[in-house]
Amino acid sequence: MAQYRIPVEETFSWQRPVKDILNDPPGGPAKGDRYIVGVGTGAWSGKDNDITWYDGADWKFDVPAEGWQCWVQDVNEYYCYNGSAWILSDLDAKADKVVGAMAGDFASLDSSGNLEDSGKSPSDFEDAGAVATHEANYDHTKIHTQNTDTGTTSQTFQLQSGSEGAKLKNNAGVVESRNAADDAYANIKGNDLVAAGNVTDGTNATSPAGIKEAYDRRGSYDAGLGCILMTIA
């Protein structure tokens, strides 16, 4: 079974925007407000260069690592932490140097690494003939024509005539959703799923109770902080 890593904001190289770079804590902060600490005073004393955020009661602090990037809203600039200080990001400096930009064109890099207009738009990459042929031959409003039983021998039910739609198939007493070519499974979209037994991928099985336990332990979204809070045992 595949394993997935849940990223933690405190380890992101790209940080969410901060309001400003300040030395003194602002008065009357709102939950979720974020700042970069300059030379910290008061509640920020000793927290120079940290990213601080207000949780509704106290200031919390994230210690930056070299390479962190952050958008500073007050000056509309990206800043990068170089290991000892926050400096204006080279990425942001280059982003202001789009030479001869035309609306709708793609950008490219010149020999100096600055952005310039490529002279190419999305239409340059479209095959007009293929698009016209597709539009002429396919009725996109036509979702379903008729149900056809392809035969009791195959035990397969075609959901659309012309062998174009998905199929329902009886495979040794198991109902399968198959694609039109019958060489792969088809997706099923619905509302509530009621399972009388385990939910399985053919190798690993999980009971509905196990799924419910995982659901009950899910993280909760904190709108003020703009992130999901999760306690991991």
C-alpha positions, 0 to 999 in steps of 0.5 A: 500500500502506498505511503503518503507524507503529510507536509508540516508548515514549519518545514515548508521552504515556501511560507505563507505570506506575512503582513510585514517585517516588524520589531515591535508586536502590533497592538490588537492582532487578529488570529492568524496574523503573521509577521517576520520579526526584525530586532524583536522587542517585548513579547518578540524579544530574542526572536529575531528573524523568526516568523511569528503568528498569533493563535488568538491568545499568544504569539507563536514562533517558527525558526526559519531555515536557510532558503525559506521564501515568504511574501511580505504584503506591506511592501509587495515583495518576496524575501528569502532567508539566507541563514542569517537575515531576510533579504529581498528575493532574487526571484522577486527581483527578476519577476519585475523584469519582463521585457516587452510583455504582451498580454496572453503570451508565454514568458521565457528567460533571456541570457541573463536569467531575466523574464522576457516575452517569448512571442508565443501564445496558447493558440500557437500550440493548438491544432485547429483542424483537430479541434474542429474535427472533434467538435463536428463529430461529437455531441457533448450534450449526449450523455446516455442513449440506451441500455443494451444487454450484450448477452447472457453468455458474457454476463456483461451489461453495456450502459450505452449503445455502440460499445462506447460506455462503461459496463457492469460485469458479473465476474464469479459473483462479483459485480465489476464496473469496467471501461468500454474496452473491458480491459480496466476498471471504470470509476464509480461516482455516487453519494453514500456508500453502504458496505455490508463487509470490508472495503478492500483493494483485493489485497488489503481489507479495512472494515467500515469501523476502521474507516470510521475510526480514521475519519473520527481522527481526521484533522480540523481546519482552523479558518483563523490560522488558515491550516489543518490542525491534527494531533498524531499519537 
